[in-house]
Amino acid sequence: MRPFHATYRQISLRSFASSPAAVTRVKSDAACSVSDGGVMWMEPIHVLGAGSVGLLMAASLRIAFPSYPIRLLLREHHRVSPGNDTPDILVNLIQNRRLRTVKVPSQIISASFSPKRKFRNVLLATKAYQAVGALESIQHCLELHPNSNATQIVLLCNGVMAVRDDISSHFPGLHPTNLHMALTTHGAYRELVTNEGSSENDSNYYESAAEESSSLMMDVVHAGTGQLDFPLELEAWVPLFDRAGLQASALSNEEMQTQLWCKLAANCLINPLSALHQCTNGEVVNTSEWEELLVRIPEEVANVARVQLGEEVDVQASKLRQFCEHVVASTKDNRSSMLQDFKAGRRTEIDALNGYVIRLGEQSGVSVEANRNLYERILALPRLEE
């Protein structure tokens, strides 16, 4: 692997809201070379999914390493100007009341697009129910057969185990060694920040920057620092994302299995409650049903996990419960993806979360009534047509 180095310049841009914190624009340098504190890996990464998590990952990497070969894959409706299939995206990353703007290269996936070489690494960060369709849209860009040039697909979605199962069944030619599950507990949501400094929630805006009117601008709020976990076979990714401030680590198979079920329990508890009560993650602890569900949801998820894993990994309900409490505390200001989906009138990911637990519970004869109750209540919520 080649050594890696990048430097960057920061230029003051404008104040953000009423905060005195600096707003900076990160300019890209021409090349990455030499070494940088042990960061050795610099394979190109294509990010599929320009939601809050995808933008957080791409922007964080480009801020830390401005020349890193990372590219957002966008759909046709993101096109800003006719004929421009590779627009630069201006991503406004808001962290700790500080706004930093960075250019991230992108690629419009049109019917005529054909890459010169197959993609080597795809970080899939779409909604759970969009994952299969998103991969199908770039299937011609992927090398699915197990060889030295095979595309490594890394899933970074809510309900990642359900997503893994769906992708495996829809892409029988995809070898399991080329499909990886990753996890993040970073809290992030999309936010529109106007040039005047005021803000409003809008996940589908395409406002051009005043000084770069041909660019697409996307804003994301990093609302809670969490963890980014990769499987051990992706250990080379860890220094890169860790140096980008994303608290990355590589986990053994046993550790990853435990974290997968911990994350599922947290999503099954926090996301529905925040949507039902229309509150932030931190505010769910004030709801009347928090104490009861903090016991019941982890218990049901742990019981299902034991059936699925057998004696391979011992998943304890107490550990899942502690993880849920940790996520609530560390992302207390975050708006869960399910709350954002509900407010925007979009389909939620409930089928890949509580629905997944229900399906596994029914298959194995495990009681999952608390998950079923939350699942049915979310489905009963009024929703605008997509």
FINU-387664 format. One record per atom (N, C-alpha, C, O, CB): residue in three letters; x, y, z. Coordinates in steps of 0.1 Angstrom, whole numbers, plus 5000, padded with zeros to 4 digits. Glycine has a CB too. Layout:
AlaXYZ...
//
This chain:
Met500849885000Met500050005000Met500950125000Met501950135006Met499150005012Arg500450234993Arg501250354992Arg501050445005Arg499950445010Arg500950434980Pro502150515009Pro501950605020Pro501050725016Pro500850745004Pro503350655025Phe500650795025Phe499550895023Phe499951025030Phe500451025042Phe498250845028His499651135024His499851265031His498951365024His498751365012His501351305030Ala498451455033Ala497651565027Ala497751685037Ala497851665049Ala496151525025Thr497651805031Thr497651925040Thr496452005034Thr495951975023Thr498952005039Tyr496052105042Tyr494952185037Tyr495052325042Tyr495652355052Tyr493552125041Arg494352415035Arg494252555039Arg492852585043Arg491952525037Arg494752655027Gln492652675053Gln491352715057Gln491152865055Gln492052945058Gln491052675072Ile490052895049Ile489753045046Ile488453085053Ile487453015050Ile489753065031Ser488453185060Ser487253225067Ser486253265057Ser486453335047Ser487553345076Leu484953215059Leu483953235050Leu482853335055Leu482653435049Leu483253105046Arg482153295065Arg481053375071Arg480653325084Arg481053215088Arg479853385061Ser479953405092Ser479553355105Ser478353265103Ser477553275094Ser479153475114Phe478153175113Phe477053075112Phe476053105123Phe476453105135Phe477552935113Ala474853135119Ala473753175128Ala474253285137Ala474853375133Ala473253045136Ser473953265150Ser474453375160Ser475753335167Ser476153405175Ser473353395170Ser476253215163Ser477453165169Ser478653245165Ser478753275153Ser477653015167Pro479553275174Pro480853345170Pro481853245164Pro482953285160Pro481453415182Ala481553115165Ala482553015160Ala482853035145Ala482053085138Ala481952875162Ala484053005142Ala484553025128Ala483852945118Ala483452825121Ala486053005127Val483652995106Val483252915094Val484352915085Val484953015081Val481952985088Thr484752795080Thr485952785072Thr485552705059Thr484752615059Thr487052725079Arg486252745048Arg486152665036Arg487452595034Arg488552655035Arg485752755024Val487352465031Val488552385030Val488852365015Val488052315007Val488452245036Lys490052415011Lys490452404997Lys491252274995Lys492052235003Lys491252524993Ser491052214983Ser491752084980Ser493152114975Ser493352214967Ser490952004970Asp494152034979Asp495452034973Asp495551954961Asp494551884958Asp496551994984Ala496651954954Ala496751884941Ala496951734943Ala496451654934Ala497851934933Ala497551684953Ala497851544953Ala498051494968Ala498251574977Ala499151514945Cys497951364969Cys498251294982Cys499551214980Cys499651144970Cys497051204986Ser500451234989Ser501751154988Ser502451145001Ser501851185011Ser502651224978Val503551085001Val504451065013Val503650985023Val502850905020Val504951195018Ser503851025036Ser503150955047Ser502551055057Ser502951175057Ser504050855054Asp501551015065Asp500951105074Asp500551025086Asp499450975088Asp499751175068Gly501451015096Gly501150955108Gly500650815108Gly499750775116Gly500151035116Gly501050735098Gly500650595098Gly499450565088Gly499050455087Gly500350545111Val498850675083Val497750655073Val498350605060Val498950695053Val496850785072Met498150485057Met498850425045Met497950395034Met498350375022Met499650305049Trp496650375037Trp495750325027Trp495050435019Trp494450525025Trp494650235034Met495050435006Met494350534998Met493650484986Met493850534975Met495350644994Glu492950374987Glu492050324977Glu490950424974Glu490450484984Glu491550184980Pro490450444962Pro489350524959Pro488050464966Pro487850344967Pro489050534944Ile487250554972Ile485950514978Ile484850594971Ile484950714969Ile486050544993His483850514967His482550574962His481550564972His481250454977His482150514949Val480950674976Val479850684986Val478550684979Val478150774972Val480050804996Leu477750574982Leu476450564976Leu475350604986Leu475150524995Leu476150414970Gly474750714984Gly473850764994Gly474250905000Gly475250905007Gly473650665005Ala473551004996Ala473951145000Ala473051195011Ala472551305011Ala473851244988Gly472751105020Gly471951135032Gly472951185043Gly474051215040Gly471151025038Ser472451195055Ser473251255066Ser474551175069Ser475651235070Ser472451265078Val474451045069Val475650965072Val476650965060Val477850985063Val475250815075Gly476150955048Gly477050955036Gly477751085035Gly478951095032Gly476250935024Leu477051195038Leu477651335037Leu478651355049Leu479751405047Leu476651445038Leu478351305061Leu479251315072Leu480551235069Leu481651295072Leu478551255085Met480451115063Met481651045060Met482551115050Met483751135051Met481250905056Ala481851155039Ala482651215028Ala483251345032Ala484351375029Ala481651235016Ala482451435038Ala482951565042Ala484051555052Ala485051625051Ala481851655048Ser483951465062Ser484951445072Ser486251405066Ser487351455070Ser484551345083Leu486251315056Leu487451265050Leu488051375041Leu489351395042Leu487151145041Arg487251455034Arg487851555026Arg488351675034Arg489251745029Arg486751605016Ile487851695046Ile488351805054Ile489751765060Ile490651845060Ile487351835066Ala489851635064Ala491051585070Ala492151565059Ala493251595061Ala490851465077Phe491651515047Phe492551475036Phe491951535023Phe491251455016Phe492851325035Pro492151665020Pro491451725009Pro491651664995Pro490751684987Pro491851865009Ser492651584993Ser492851524980Ser492451384980Ser492751314970Ser494351544976Tyr491851334991Tyr491551194991Tyr490551154980Tyr489651224978Tyr491051145005Pro490751044973Pro489951004962Pro488550944966Pro488350824965Pro490650904953Ile487751034972Ile486450984976Ile485451064968Ile485651184965Ile486151014991Arg484350994964Arg483351054954Arg481951014958Arg481650894961Arg483651014940Leu481051114959Leu479651084961Leu478951044948Leu479151094938Leu478951204967Leu478150934949Leu477350894937Leu475950944939Leu475250914949Leu477350734936Leu475551024929Leu474251094930Leu473351044919Leu473750994908Leu474451244929Arg472051064921Arg471051034911Arg470751144901Arg471251264904Arg469750994918Glu470051124891Glu469851214880Glu469251344885Glu469551454880Glu469051154869His468351334895His467651464899His468551554907His468151664910His466451424908His469851514910His470751604916His471551684906His472251784910His471751524924Arg471351664893Arg472051734883Arg471751884884Arg470551924884Arg471751684869Val472851964884Val472652114885Val472652174871Val471852264868Val473752174894Ser473552124863Ser473652184849Ser473752074839Ser474351974841Ser474952274848Pro473052094827Pro473051984817Pro474451954813Pro475352034810Pro472252034805Gly474651824811Gly475951774806Gly477051764816Gly478151704813Gly476351864795Asn476851814828Asn477851804838Asn477651674847Asn476751684856Asn477951934847Asp478351564844Asp478051444852Asp478951434864Asp478851344872Asp478351324843Thr479951524866Thr480851524877Thr480851654885Thr481951714886Thr482251484873Pro479751704890Pro479751834897Pro480451824911Pro480451714917Pro478351884899Asp481051934915Asp481651934929Asp480451974938Asp479652064935Asp482752044930Ile480351894949Ile479351924959Ile479952004970Ile480951974975Ile478751794964Leu479252114973Leu479652194985Leu478952144997Leu477752164998Leu479452344983Val479652075006Val479052025018Val479352115030Val480552135033Val479551875021Asn478352165036Asn478452245048Asn478352145060Asn477252095063Asn477452355049Leu479452125067Leu479452035079Leu479452115091Leu480352195094Leu480651935078Ile478452105099Ile478252185111Ile478552095124Ile477851995126Ile476752235112Gln479552125131Gln479952055143Gln480252155154Gln481052245152Gln481251965140Asn479652125165Asn479952215177Asn479752365174Asn480552445177Asn481352185183Arg478652395166Arg478352525162Arg479352595153Arg479452715152Arg478152615175Arg480152505147Arg481152555137Arg480752505124Arg480552385122Arg482652515141Leu480752585114Leu480452545100Leu481652545091Leu482352645090Leu479352645094Arg481952435086Arg483052415076Arg482452375063Arg481652275062Arg484152315081Thr482952435052Thr482452405039Thr483552335031Thr484752395030Thr481952535031Val483352225025Val484352155018Val483752105004Val482552065004Val484852035026Lys484552104994Lys484152044981Lys484351894981Lys485451844985Lys484952114970Val483351824977Val483451684976Val483051644961Val481951684956Val482451604986Pro483951574954Pro483651534940Pro482451444940Pro482151374950Pro484851474933Ser481751444929Ser480551354928Ser480451294914Ser481151344904Ser479251424931Gln479651204912Gln479351144899Gln477851114898Gln477251044906Gln480151004897Ile477251174887Ile475851154885Ile475751014878Ile476450994868Ile475251264876Ile475050924883Ile474850794878Ile473650794868Ile472450784871Ile474550684889Ser473950824855Ser472950824845Ser472950694837Ser473850614839Ser473250954835Ala472050684828Ala471850564820Ala473150544811Ala473450434807Ala470650574811Ser473750654807Ser474950644798Ser476250634805Ser477250614799Ser474950764789Phe476250644819Phe477550644826Phe478150504826Phe477550404828Phe477350684840Ser479450504822Ser480150374822Ser481650404827Ser482350484820Ser480250314808Pro482050354838Pro483350394844Pro484450324836Pro484250224830Pro483450344859Lys485650394836Lys486750334829Lys487250204836Lys487750114830Lys487850434829Arg487050204849Arg487450084856Arg486350054867Arg485650154871Arg488850094863Lys486149934871Lys485149904881Lys485449964894Lys486649984897Lys485049744883Phe484450004902Phe484650064915Phe485349954924Phe484949844924Phe483350114921Arg486350004932Arg487049914941Arg486349904954Arg486349804961Arg488449964942Asn485850024959Asn485250024973Asn484050114972Asn484050224968Asn486250084983Val482850054977Val481650134977Val481150134992Val480950024998Val480550064968Leu480950254997Leu480450275010Leu478950305008Leu478550415004Leu481150385018Leu478050205012Leu476650225009Leu475950275022Leu475950215032Leu475950085005Ala475450405020Ala474850475032Ala473450525029Ala473150635032Ala475750585036Thr472650445022Thr471350475018Thr470350435029Thr470750385039Thr470950415005Lys469050475027Lys468050415036Lys468050265034Lys468350215023Lys466650485033Ala467650195044Ala467650045043Ala466749995031Ala467249905024Ala467049985056Tyr465650055029Tyr464750005018Tyr465250055004Tyr464650014994Tyr463350055021Gln466250145004Gln466750184991Gln468050114987Gln468450124975Gln467050334992Ala468550034996Ala469849974993Ala469949884981Ala470849904973Ala470249895006Val468949794980Val469049704968Val468849784955Val469649754946Val467849594969Gly467949874954Gly467749954942Gly468950034939Gly469350054927Gly466550034943Ala469550094949Ala470750174947Ala471950094941Ala472650134932Ala471250244960Leu472149974947Leu473149884941Leu472849844927Leu473749834919Leu473349764950Glu471649814925Glu471249774911Glu471549884901Glu471949864890Glu469749744910Ser471450014905Ser471650124896Ser473150134892Ser473450194882Ser471250254903Ile474050074900Ile475450084897Ile476049944895Ile477249924896Ile476250154908Gln475249844893Gln475749714892Gln476749694881Gln477649614882Gln474549614889His476549774870His477449764859His478849824862His479849814855His476949834847Cys478949894874Cys480149954878Cys480949864888Cys482049904893Cys479950094885Leu480349754891Leu480849664902Leu481449534896Leu480949484887Leu479749634912Glu482549494903Glu483049354900Glu482649264912Glu483149274923Glu484649364899Leu481649184909Leu481049104919Leu481648974922Leu481448904932Leu479549084917His482448924912His483048794913His484248804922His485048904922His483448734899Pro484548694930Pro485648704940Pro487048684933Pro487448574930Pro485548594950Asn487648804931Asn489048804925Asn489748924931Asn489248994940Asn489048804909Ser490948944927Ser491749044933Ser491249184930Ser491549284937Ser493249034927Asn490349204920Asn489749334916Asn488349344921Asn487649434917Asn489949354901Ala487849254929Ala486449254933Ala486149374941Ala486949424949Ala486149124942Thr484949434938Thr484449544946Thr484149514960Thr483449414963Thr483249604939Gln484649584969Gln484349574983Gln483149664987Gln483249784986Gln485549604993Ile482049604991Ile480849684994Ile480749685009Ile480549585016Ile479549614987Val480749805014Val480649825029Val479249885032Val478949995028Val481849915034Leu478449815040Leu477149865043Leu477149945056Leu477649905067Leu476149745045Leu476750075055Leu476650165067Leu475250215067Leu475050335066Leu477750275065Cys474250125070Cys472850165070Cys472250125083Cys472850045090Cys472150095058Asn471150195087Asn470350135098Asn469750005094Asn469549985082Asn469250235102Gly469649915103Gly469149785100Gly470049705091Gly469649635082Gly467749795093Val471349715094Val472349665084Val472249515083Val472549465072Val473749705089Met471849445093Met471649295091Met470549265081Met470649165073Met471449225105Ala469449335082Ala468349315073Ala468849355059Ala468449285049Ala467149395077Val469549465058Val470049505045Val470949405039Val470949375027Val470749645046Arg471849345047Arg472849245042Arg472049125037Arg472349065026Arg473749195054Asp470949085044Asp470148965039Asp469548995026Asp469448915017Asp469148935049Asp468949125024Asp468249155012Asp469249165000Asp468949114989Asp467549295014Ile470449225002Ile471349234992Ile471849094988Ile472049064976Ile472549324996Ser472149004997Ser472648874994Ser471648794986Ser472048714977Ser472948795007Ser470348814989Ser469348734981Ser469148794967Ser468748724958Ser468048734989His469348924966His469148994952His470348984943His470249004931His468749134955Phe471548964949Phe472748954941Phe473448824944Phe474448824951Phe473649074945Pro472948714939Pro473548584942Pro474948564937Pro475648484943Pro472648474935Gly475348654928Gly476748644923Gly477748714932Gly478948714930Gly476848694909Leu477248784942Leu478048864951Leu478648774962Leu477848714970Leu477248984958His479948754962His480548664972His480548724986His480748844987His482048634968Pro480148644996Pro480048705010Pro481348775015Pro481248865023Pro479748595019Thr482548735010Thr483748805014Thr483848945009Thr484749015013Thr484948715010Asn483048984999Asn483049114993Asn481949204999Asn481849314994Asn482949104978Leu481149155008Leu480049235014Leu480349245029Leu480449145036Leu478649165011His480449365034His480849385048His479849475055His479249565049His482249455048Met479649445068Met478749535076Met479649625085Met480549575092Met477749445084Ala479349745085Ala479949845094Ala478849915102Ala477749905099Ala480849955086Leu479349975113Leu478350035122Leu478850175126Leu480050205127Leu478149955135Thr477850265128Thr478150395133Thr477150445143Thr475950415141Thr478350505122Thr477550505154Thr476650565164Thr476750715163Thr476250785172Thr476850515178His477450775153His477450915152His476050965149His475350915141His478450955140Gly475751075155Gly474451135153Gly474551245142Gly475451335143Gly473851195166Ala473651245132Ala473751345121Ala472351365115Ala471551265114Ala474851305110Tyr472151485110Tyr470851505103Tyr471151615093Tyr472051705094Tyr469751545113Arg470251625083Arg470351725072Arg469751855077Arg468751855083Arg469751675059Glu470451965073Glu469952095077Glu470152195066Glu471252195060Glu470552135090Leu469252275063Leu469452385053Leu469852505061Leu469152555070Leu468152415045Val471052565058Val471552685064Val471552795053Val472252775043Val472952665070Thr470752895054Thr470652995044Thr471853095045Thr472553095055Thr469353075045Asn472053175034Asn473253265034Asn473053375045Asn474053425050Asn473353335021Glu471853395050Glu471653495060Glu471953445074Glu472053515084Glu470253545060Gly472153305075Gly472453245088Gly471253175094Gly471553095104Gly472953355097Ser470053205090Ser468953135096Ser468852995090Ser469552965080Ser467553205093Ser468152905097Ser468152765092Ser466752705093Ser465852755100Ser469052675100Glu466552605084Glu465252535084Glu465552395079Glu466552375072Glu464152605075Asn464752295084Asn464952165080Asn464452135066Asn463252155064Asn464352065090Asp465252085057Asp464852055044Asp465951965038Asp467052005035Asp464752185035Ser465551835036Ser466551735032Ser466651725017Ser467451645012Ser466151595037Asn465851805009Asn465951794995Asn466051924988Asn465351954979Asn464751714989Tyr467052004993Tyr467152134986Tyr468452134978Tyr469352074981Tyr467152254997Tyr468352214967Tyr469452224958Tyr469752374955Tyr469652414944Tyr469152144945Glu470152444965Glu470452584964Glu471952604960Glu472852544966Glu470152664977Ser472152684950Ser473452714946Ser474152814955Ser473552914960Ser473552764931Ala475452794957Ala476252894965Ala476353024957Ala476453014945Ala477652834968Ala476453134964Ala476453264957Ala477653274949Ala477653334938Ala476453374967Glu478853224953Glu480053244946Glu480353134936Glu481253144928Glu481153264955Glu479553024938Glu479852904929Glu478452854925Glu478052744929Glu480652794936Ser477752924916Ser476352904913Ser476152774906Ser474952724905Ser475853014905Ser477152714901Ser476952584894Ser477152464903Ser476952354898Ser477952574882Ser477352484916Ser477652384925Ser476352344933Ser475452434935Ser478752414935Leu476252224937Leu475152174945Leu475552184959Leu476652144963Leu474652034942Met474752244968Met475152264982Met474252174991Met473052164989Met474952414986Met474952105000Met474252015009Met474852035023Met476052055025Met474451865005Asp473952045033Asp474352065046Asp474051955055Asp472951885054Asp473652195052Val474951925065Val474651815074Val475151865088Val476251925089Val475451685070Val474451835098Val474751865112Val475251735119Val474551635119Val473551925120His476451745124His477051635132His476651665146His477251735154His478651625131Ala475451595150Ala474851635163Ala475251555175Ala474851585186Ala473351615161Gly476151455173Gly476551375184Gly477751285180Gly477651205170Gly475451285190Thr478851295187Thr480051215184Thr479851065189Thr479451045201Thr481251275190Gly480050975180Gly479850835183Gly481050755179Gly482150805180Gly478650775177Gln480850635175Gln481850545171Gln481550495157Gln480450495152Gln481950425181Leu482650455150Leu482550405136Leu483350265137Leu484550265138Leu483150495125Asp482650155135Asp483150025137Asp483249955124Asp482249935117Asp482349945147Phe484449905120Phe484649825108Phe484949675112Phe485549655123Phe485749885099Pro484649585104Pro485049445107Pro486549435105Pro487249525098Pro484349345097Leu487149335111Leu488649325111Leu489249315097Leu490349365095Leu489049205119Glu488549265087Glu489049255074Glu489149385067Glu489849405057Glu488149165065Leu488549495073Leu488649625068Leu489549715077Leu489349835078Leu487349695066Glu490449655083Glu491349725093Glu492149835086Glu492449935093Glu492349625099Ala492449825073Ala493149935066Ala492350055065Ala492850165063Ala493449885052Trp490950055067Trp490150175066Trp490250255079Trp490050375079Trp488750135064Val490650185090Val490550245103Val491350375105Val490750475109Val490950155114Pro492650375102Pro493450505104Pro492850615096Pro492950735101Pro494850475100Leu492450595084Leu491850695076Leu490650765082Leu490650885083Leu491450635062Phe489650685086Phe488450745092Phe488750795106Phe488050895111Phe487350645092Asp489650735113Asp489950775127Asp490650915126Asp490251005134Asp490850675134Arg491550935117Arg492251065116Arg491251175111Arg491551295112Arg493451055106Ala490151125105Ala489151225101Ala488151265112Ala487151325110Ala488351165089Gly488451215124Gly487651245136Gly486451165138Gly485551205146Gly487251385135Leu486351045132Leu485150965133Leu485350845143Leu484450755142Leu484850915119Gln486350845151Gln486450745162Gln486350605156Gln485550535161Gln485450775173Ala487150575147Ala487050445140Ala487850335147Ala488850365153Ala487550455125Ser487350215146Ser488050095151Ser487749975143Ser486749975136Ser487750075166Ala488549875144Ala488249745138Ala487949645148Ala488649625158Ala489549695129Leu486849565146Leu486449475156Leu486549325151Leu486449295139Leu484949505159Ser486849245161Ser486849095158Ser485449055154Ser484449125157Ser487449015170Asn485348935149Asn483948885146Asn483048875158Asn481848915157Asn484048735140Glu483548835169Glu482748825181Glu482348965186Glu481148995189Glu483448755193Glu483249065186Glu482949195189Glu481949265180Glu481049335184Glu484249285190Met482149235167Met481249295157Met479849235159Met478849315158Met481749265143Gln479649105161Gln478349045163Gln477649115175Gln476449145174Gln478448895165Thr478349135186Thr477849195198Thr477349335194Thr476249375198Thr478849195209Gln478249415187Gln477849555184Gln476649565174Gln475849655175Gln479049625178Leu476649465165Leu475449465156Leu474149455163Leu473149525160Leu475649345146Trp474149365173Trp472849355181Trp472649465190Trp471449505193Trp472849215188Cys473749525196Cys473549645204Cys472949755196Cys472049825200Cys474949685210Lys473549775184Lys473049885175Lys471549865171Lys470749955171Lys473849905163Leu471249735168Leu469849705165Leu468949735176Leu467849795174Leu469749555160Ala469349695188Ala468449725200Ala468249875202Ala467149925204Ala469049665213Ala469349955200Ala469250095202Ala468250155191Ala467450245194Ala470550165201Asn468450115179Asn467550165168Asn466150125170Asn465250205167Asn468050105154Cys465850005175Cys464549955177Cys463850025189Cys462650035189Cys464549805180Leu464650085198Leu464050155209Leu463950305207Leu462950365208Leu464950125222Ile465150365203Ile465150505203Ile464450565191Ile463750665192Ile466650555202Asn464650505179Asn464050565167Asn462550565167Asn461950675165Asn464550485155Pro461850455170Pro460350465171Pro459950565182Pro458950635179Pro459850325174Leu460550555193Leu460050645204Leu460250795200Leu459350875203Leu460850625217Ser461350825194Ser461550965190Ser460551015180Ser460151125179Ser463050985185Ala460250925171Ala459250955160Ala457850965166Ala457051055163Ala459250845149Leu457450875175Leu456150875181Leu455950995190Leu454851055190Leu455950745189His456951035197His456851155206His457451285200His457351385206His457551125219Gln457951275188Gln458451385181Gln459451465189Gln459251585192Gln457351475176Cys460551395194Cys461451455202Cys462851415198Cys463051315190Cys461251415217Thr463851475204Thr465251435201Thr465551305209Thr464851255217Thr466251555206Asn466751255206Asn467151125212Asn467251145228Asn466751055235Asn468551085207Gly467751255232Gly467851285246Gly466551295253Gly466451265265Gly468751405249Glu465551335246Glu464251365252Glu463351235254Glu462351235261Glu463451465244Val463851125247Val462951005249Val462950955263Val462050885267Val463550895239Val463950985271Val464050935285Val462951005293Val462650955304Val465350965291Asn462351105288Asn461251175296Asn459851125292Asn458851165298Asn461351325293Thr459851035283Thr458550975279Thr458050875289Thr458850815296Thr458550915265Ser456750855290Ser456150765300Ser456550625298Ser456550545308Ser454650785301Glu456850585286Glu457150445284Glu458550405283Glu458950295280Glu456450405271Trp459450505285Trp460950475284Trp461450365293Trp462050275289Trp461650605286Glu461150375306Glu461650285315Glu461250135312Glu462050045313Glu461150315329Glu459950125309Glu459449985305Glu460149935293Glu460649815292Glu457949985304Leu460150015282Leu460749965270Leu462249955270Leu462849875263Leu460350065258Leu462950025279Leu464350015281Leu464749875286Leu465849825284Leu464850115290Val463749805292Val463949675297Val463449575286Val464149475283Val463149645310Arg462249595281Arg461649495272Arg462349485258Arg462549375253Arg460249525270Ile462649595252Ile463249585238Ile464549515239Ile464749425231Ile463349735232Pro465549555247Pro466849485248Pro466649335251Pro467349255246Pro467749545258Glu465649305260Glu465449165263Glu465049085251Glu465548975248Glu464349145274Glu464049145243Glu463549075231Glu464649055221Glu464848955214Glu462349145225Val465449165219Val466449155209Val467549055213Val468048985204Val467149295207Ala467949055226Ala468948955231Ala468448815229Ala469248725225Ala469248985245Asn467148785232Asn466548655230Asn466648605216Asn466948495213Asn465148655235Val466348695207Val466348665192Val467848645188Val468148545181Val465748775184Ala468748725193Ala470148715190Ala470748575194Ala471448515187Ala470948825196Arg470348535206Arg470848405211Arg470448285202Arg471248195200Arg470348375225Val469248295197Val468748185188Val469548195175Val469948085169Val467248205185Gln469748315170Gln470448325157Gln471948285158Gln472448235149Gln470348475152Leu472548325169Leu474048305171Leu474348175177Leu475548125177Leu474648415178Gly473448115184Gly473747985192Gly474748015202Gly474648115210Gly474247875182Glu475747935203Glu476847955213Glu478048035208Glu479048055215Glu477347815218Glu477848085196Glu478948165190Glu479248285198Glu480448315200Glu478648205175Val478248365201Val478448485209Val477348495219Val476148465217Val478348615199Asp477648535231Asp476748545242Asp476248695243Asp476948775248Asp477248505256Val475048725238Val474548855238Val473648875250Val472648815251Val473748885225Gln474048965259Gln473348985272Gln472449105270Gln472849215265Gln474349005283Ala471249095275Ala470249205275Ala470749325283Ala470549435279Ala468849165281Ser471549295294Ser472049405302Ser473049495294Ser473049615295Ser472749355314Lys473849425285Lys474749505277Lys474049585266Lys474449695264Lys475849405270Leu473049525261Leu472249605251Leu471549725257Leu471449825251Leu471149505244Arg471049705269Arg470449815277Arg471449925279Arg471150045277Arg469849765290Gln472649885284Gln473649995286Gln474050065274Gln474250185274Gln474849925292Phe474049995262Phe474350055250Phe473350155246Phe473650265241Phe474549945239Cys472050125248Cys470950215245Cys471050345253Cys470850455248Cys469550145247Glu471350325266Glu471550445274Glu472750525270Glu472650655271Glu471750405289His473750465266His474950535261His474650615248His475050735247His476150445258Val473950555239Val473550625227Val472650745229Val472850855223Val472850525217Val471750725238Val470850835241Val471650955247Val471351075244Val469750795252Ala472550925256Ala473351035262Ala474351095252Ala474451225253Ala474150975274Ser474951015244Ser476051075235Ser475451145223Ser476051225217Ser476950965230Thr474151115220Thr473551175208Thr472251245212Thr471251255205Thr473151075197Lys472251305224Lys471051365230Lys470451475222Lys469251495222Lys471351415244Asp471251545214Asp470751655206Asp470351615192Asp469851695184Asp471751765205Asn470551485189Asn470351435175Asn468851405173Asn468051375182Asn471151315172Arg468451425160Arg467051395156Arg467251255149Arg467851255138Arg466351505147Ser466651155154Ser466751025148Ser466351025133Ser465551105129Ser466050915156Ser466850935125Ser466450925111Ser464950895110Ser464350945100Ser467250815104Met464450825119Met462950795118Met462150915121Met461150935115Met462550685128Leu462550995130Leu461851125133Leu461951215120Leu461051275117Leu462451195145Gln463151225114Gln463351305102Gln462451255091Gln461851335084Gln464851305098Asp462451125089Asp461551065079Asp460151095081Asp459451135072Asp461750915078Phe459651085093Phe458251105097Phe457951255094Phe456851285087Phe457951075111Lys458751345098Lys458551485096Lys458551525081Lys457851615077Lys459551575104Ala459351455073Ala459451485059Ala458451405051Ala458351425039Ala460851455054Gly457551325057Gly456551245050Gly457151135042Gly456551085033Gly455851335041Arg458351085046Arg458950975039Arg458650845046Arg458250835058Arg460450995038Arg458850735039Arg458850605044Arg459950585055Arg461050635053Arg458950495033Thr459550515066Thr460550495076Thr461250365074Thr460950285065Thr459950495090Glu462350335082Glu463050215081Glu462650105091Glu463350015095Glu464550245083Ile461350125096Ile460850035106Ile460949885103Ile461149805111Ile459450075110Asp460749855090Asp460749715085Asp462149655087Asp462249535090Asp460349705071Ala463249725086Ala464549675088Ala465049675102Ala466049625106Ala465549755079Leu464249735111Leu464549745125Leu463649655133Leu463949535135Leu464449895130Asn462549715139Asn461649625146Asn461049515138Asn460849405143Asn460549715153Gly460749545125Gly460249445116Gly461149325115Gly460749215114Gly459949505103Tyr462449355114Tyr463449245113Tyr463449155126Tyr463449035125Tyr464849305111Val463349225137Val463349145150Val462049065150Val462048945155Val463349245162Ile460949115146Ile459649045146Ile459748925137Ile459348815140Ile458549135141Arg460348935125Arg460448825115Arg461248715121Arg460948595120Arg461048875102Leu462448755127Leu463248655133Leu462648585145Leu462748465147Leu464648715137Gly461948665153Gly461248615165Gly460148515161Gly459948405167Gly460548725173Glu459348545150Glu458348455146Glu458948325140Glu458348215142Glu457548515135Gln460148335134Gln460748215128Gln461248125139Gln461347995138Gln461948255119Ser461648175151Ser462248105161Ser461448085173Ser461848015183Ser463548165165Gly460148135173Gly459248115184Gly459548205197Gly459248165208Gly459247975188Val460248315194Val460648405205Val459648515206Val459248575196Val462048465203Ser459148555218Ser458148655220Ser458848795217Ser459848825222Ser457548655234Val458148875208Val458649005205Val457549105205Val457449195196Val459348995190Glu456749105215Glu455449185216Glu455749335217Glu455049415212Glu454649135227Ala456849365225Ala457149505226Ala457649565213Ala457249675209Ala458249525236Asn458449495205Asn458849535192Asn457649545182Asn457449635174Asn459849445186Arg456649445184Arg455549445175Arg454649575178Arg454049635169Arg454649325177Asn454549605191Asn453649725194Asn454249855188Asn453549925183Asn453649735209Leu455549875189Leu456149985184Leu456049985168Leu455750095162Leu457649995188Tyr456249875162Tyr456149855148Tyr454749895143Tyr454649975133Tyr456449705144Glu453749845149Glu452349875145Glu452050025147Glu451250085139Glu451349785152Arg452550085158Arg452250225161Arg452950315150Arg452350415146Arg452650265175Ile454150275146Ile454850355136Ile454050345123Ile453850445116Ile456250315134Leu453650225119Leu452950205106Leu451550285107Leu451050325096Leu452650055104Ala451050305118Ala449750375119Ala449850525119Ala448850595118Ala449050335132Leu451050575120Leu451250725119Leu450850775105Leu451150705095Leu452750755122Pro450250895104Pro449950945091Pro451250985084Pro452151035090Pro449051075093Arg451250965071Arg452450995063Arg452051055050Arg451151005044Arg453250865061Leu452751155046Leu452551225033Leu452951125022Leu453851045024Leu453251355032Glu452351135011Glu452751054999Glu454151094995Glu454451204994Glu451751064988Glu455050984991Glu456351014986Glu456251074972Glu457351104966Glu457250884987
//
